[in-house]
Amino acid sequence: MREIIVNGIKVRPGQSLNIDIAIARLPTHTLIDLPVFIRRGKEDGPVVLISGGVHGDEINGIVAVRRMLEDNLIQPLRGTVILMPLVNVYGFLSNSRTFPDGRDLNRSFPGSKKGSLASQIAYMMSSQIIPQIDYGIDFHTGGRMLSNYPQVRVDFKDKKGFELAKAFGTHFILDSPHIDKSFRKEAYKQRKHILVYEGGESMRLDDYAVEEAVAGTLRMLQFLEMVEKAPQPKPGIILPESSWIRAKVSGIFTSNVRLGQEVKKGQILAKISDPYGQVKIPVKATHNGHVIGLNNNPVVNAGDALIHVGRSS
């Protein structure tokens, strides 16, 4: 049988363990732990990581992993599931994407034992968690006032990852090359395959995005023959490329489209007007595709990202 050891603790077949990894202390000297929940089946099989809160203000992913734990949705018949609802505790405490020093955990890998806080957490993930896993799904959302429709992002060059993305079975599969110093790229360098799920926006709960995150995870685990039952998949649309349509002028932004909607080149998607009714500028689609991201801020400046359109194959 495969040996699985997390933070020096051996996980035996059929065991369910909750492990707290001590990571650092707050300025108040309060110890901060990183809770890790491990569910191992009696039969040997793949090891899958399910993580949320790499960015501390992305709440939907935290809630999705919590729901899987709370409702006891994942009891693998074979293999092991490692659940980490909240990776960036510091960002969560301050309603922030980053750490107190402004560093982004998802741009800090592989990290360093003696580096910044973000670097230390990245080092722990790189040395303690990534070596144990085969696959993973990392939950994210859009930024502040930027909402993403449920989508899985994967580097299409990663054939196994692309296969898992299709098994996840949500609305869109977007080609997303690995980014330097990201969690996903560090895992890939260690020959692991991690998907990124995007749904909703930061600091705002989106029930549908959470539901799709949970359902897709169960479908992926069923594909890996780790669980028996999973919801039916969506007819996922493959998007080899995407781009944001940006504001050409500043003003009040009013959208005519909804997330997930199919659009045609030249179609008027929104308008930008001034506060006085003197100026109205149409925002047009630059190519055919689907709306996968939308700015919810009614007041925009020239150059702001407005509508994210994925181009289908």
HUPE-V891410 format. One record per helix or strand of 2 or more residues. SS is the DSSP state (A for helix, B for strand). FROM is the first residue (numbers start at 1). LEN is the number of residues. If there is no record, write none. Layout:
<<SS FROM LEN> <SS FROM LEN>>
This chain:
<<B 4 3> <B 9 3> <B 16 10> <B 31 10> <B 43 9> <A 59 12> <B 78 7> <A 89 5> <A 105 3> <A 117 16> <B 135 8> <B 146 9> <A 159 10> <B 172 4> <A 183 7> <B 193 9> <A 207 17> <B 237 10> <B 251 5> <B 262 2> <B 268 6> <B 280 5> <B 289 7> <B 299 2> <B 305 8>>
